[in-house]
Amino acid sequence: MTVGFVQDTPPDPIRFAYWVPNVSGGLVISKIPQRTSWDADYNRRLAQIAEESGFDYALTQIRFTAGYGAEYQHESVAFSHALLAATSRLKVIAALLPGPWHPTLAAKQIATISQLTNGRIAVNIVSGWFSGEFRAIGEPWLDHDERYRRSEEFIRSLRGIWTQDNFTFRGDFYRYTDYTLKPKPADPLPEIFQGGSSRAARDMAARVSDWYFTNGNTPENIRAQVDDIRAKAAETGNRPRIGVNAFVIARDTEEEARAVLQEIIENADPDAVKAFGHEVKNAGKASPEGEGNWAKSSFNDLVQYNDGFKTNLIGTPDQIAERILALKDAGADLALLAFLHFQEEVAYFGTHVIPRVRALEAARESRAEAA
Ligand SMILES: Cc1cc2nc3c(=O)[nH]c(=O)nc-3n(C[C@H](O)[C@H](O)[C@H](O)COP(=O)(O)O)c2cc1C
């Protein structure tokens, strides 16, 4: 399906990222058997498979406590470095949570990893959804929009420290006076991603982020977010790129793929899904416009942490490739993907889906040249 936004199609090939399963239980809140593991050896091998398969980025997750089946969680920055050490081209995006992290430590730590890995580290600034986690570690739980105000200052601090000598900044959360970090990160500078789709999240993306990550959605809804962010960003001169979450179930037939989705949902842990739904909807309550990431999520949507079923990358490789092009037409620069059995399915995606996407992109380009 294409949705008629071809005139704005980003010219670059769409990029692929995968969620690093550094948290136990995989990326669905379901008791369906998964061959995915959260351990280091599994993840190092997965990162190698991903870079051989045509993935550009891996996104690690930050979590401080268990919840909804995610009993074990490896820390994101340390884990990212282990994946970088096991690979040679892949970029790894480490998640940072303002509050537990201070920008001074984050800037220094990431600059060193950047130096150690020829600039293959990036960061995802997350603003928090899990109030129980904040309570457990004694961190104040700010209102929704205050969390974003802090995240924006965090990003401005990181960028200032990484690009300026004698950095001086007067924020409400962070302050710097004539601060010079040496060494600075390697070239290219770590890209700054962010997660969230509320008004506050979009405005922050428009002002300061390199990348905006949003939950799974239809091309029409992605387009609306892209237009909204681009209109605001035009005022500041920033041009954030857009990453869209999706849970991929690629099988040789559509029936097989749909059956897997059915099985994941039938095996969902209802108490855990409801508790997760309660937590995330509550986290967005203070977002005045009510457009946050999970504002409209149903029970079935919530079985995947970031509404990844909504993007509908579920079917045959041909169907999925067409739908990825529709996302690109809607303004997406990157597809952020999760899978049930990561190692096998990332390899399958690389063999069967990415070449189809590239062929569709090439066909489109040659049509455009001929016109
Ligand atoms: C792709 C993506 C990745 C995220 N990763 C994390 C994470 O690792 N840890 C975390 O606490 N929150 C994570 N978040 C949550 C966001 O930072 C944000 O708090 C949440 O999406 C609320 O968004 P809202 O502004 O739309 O209400 C992620 C969100 C997205 C979209």
Ligand as a Chemical Component Dictionary entry (heavy atoms), coordinates in Angstrom:
data_LIG
# 
_chem_comp.id                   LIG 
_chem_comp.type                 NON-POLYMER 
_chem_comp.pdbx_formal_charge   0 
_chem_comp.three_letter_code    LIG 
# 
loop_
_chem_comp_atom.comp_id 
_chem_comp_atom.atom_id 
_chem_comp_atom.alt_atom_id 
_chem_comp_atom.type_symbol 
_chem_comp_atom.charge 
_chem_comp_atom.model_Cartn_x 
_chem_comp_atom.model_Cartn_y 
_chem_comp_atom.model_Cartn_z 
_chem_comp_atom.pdbx_ordinal 
LIG C1  C1  C 0 11.892 3.914  20.518 1  
LIG C2  C2  C 0 11.705 4.254  21.954 2  
LIG C3  C3  C 0 12.640 3.768  22.876 3  
LIG C4  C4  C 0 12.493 4.039  24.224 4  
LIG N1  N1  N 0 13.393 3.499  25.106 5  
LIG C5  C5  C 0 13.214 3.684  26.425 6  
LIG C6  C6  C 0 14.096 3.073  27.367 7  
LIG O1  O1  O 0 15.018 2.352  27.004 8  
LIG N2  N2  N 0 13.871 3.301  28.687 9  
LIG C7  C7  C 0 12.851 4.099  29.124 10 
LIG O2  O2  O 0 12.700 4.252  30.333 11 
LIG N3  N3  N 0 12.008 4.693  28.251 12 
LIG C8  C8  C 0 12.159 4.509  26.922 13 
LIG N4  N4  N 0 11.297 5.107  26.041 14 
LIG C9  C9  C 0 10.224 5.988  26.577 15 
LIG C10 C10 C 0 10.321 7.456  26.163 16 
LIG O3  O3  O 0 11.505 8.076  26.487 17 
LIG C11 C11 C 0 9.188  8.297  26.746 18 
LIG O4  O4  O 0 9.351  8.429  28.116 19 
LIG C12 C12 C 0 7.869  7.668  26.502 20 
LIG O5  O5  O 0 7.789  7.259  25.166 21 
LIG C13 C13 C 0 6.702  8.646  26.824 22 
LIG O6  O6  O 0 6.428  9.374  25.710 23 
LIG P1  P1  P 0 5.330  10.497 25.571 24 
LIG O7  O7  O 0 6.062  11.787 25.633 25 
LIG O8  O8  O 0 4.778  10.257 24.211 26 
LIG O9  O9  O 0 4.347  10.365 26.669 27 
LIG C14 C14 C 0 11.407 4.848  24.680 28 
LIG C15 C15 C 0 10.483 5.328  23.743 29 
LIG C16 C16 C 0 10.613 5.041  22.399 30 
LIG C17 C17 C 0 9.575  5.551  21.419 31 
# 
loop_
_chem_comp_bond.comp_id 
_chem_comp_bond.atom_id_1 
_chem_comp_bond.atom_id_2 
_chem_comp_bond.value_order 
_chem_comp_bond.pdbx_ordinal 
LIG C1  C2  SING 1  
LIG C2  C3  SING 2  
LIG C2  C16 DOUB 3  
LIG C3  C4  DOUB 4  
LIG C4  N1  SING 5  
LIG C4  C14 SING 6  
LIG N1  C5  DOUB 7  
LIG C5  C6  SING 8  
LIG C5  C8  SING 9  
LIG C6  O1  DOUB 10 
LIG C6  N2  SING 11 
LIG N2  C7  SING 12 
LIG C7  O2  DOUB 13 
LIG C7  N3  SING 14 
LIG N3  C8  DOUB 15 
LIG C8  N4  SING 16 
LIG N4  C9  SING 17 
LIG N4  C14 SING 18 
LIG C9  C10 SING 19 
LIG C10 O3  SING 20 
LIG C10 C11 SING 21 
LIG C11 O4  SING 22 
LIG C11 C12 SING 23 
LIG C12 O5  SING 24 
LIG C12 C13 SING 25 
LIG C13 O6  SING 26 
LIG O6  P1  SING 27 
LIG P1  O7  DOUB 28 
LIG P1  O8  SING 29 
LIG P1  O9  SING 30 
LIG C14 C15 DOUB 31 
LIG C15 C16 SING 32 
LIG C16 C17 SING 33 
# 
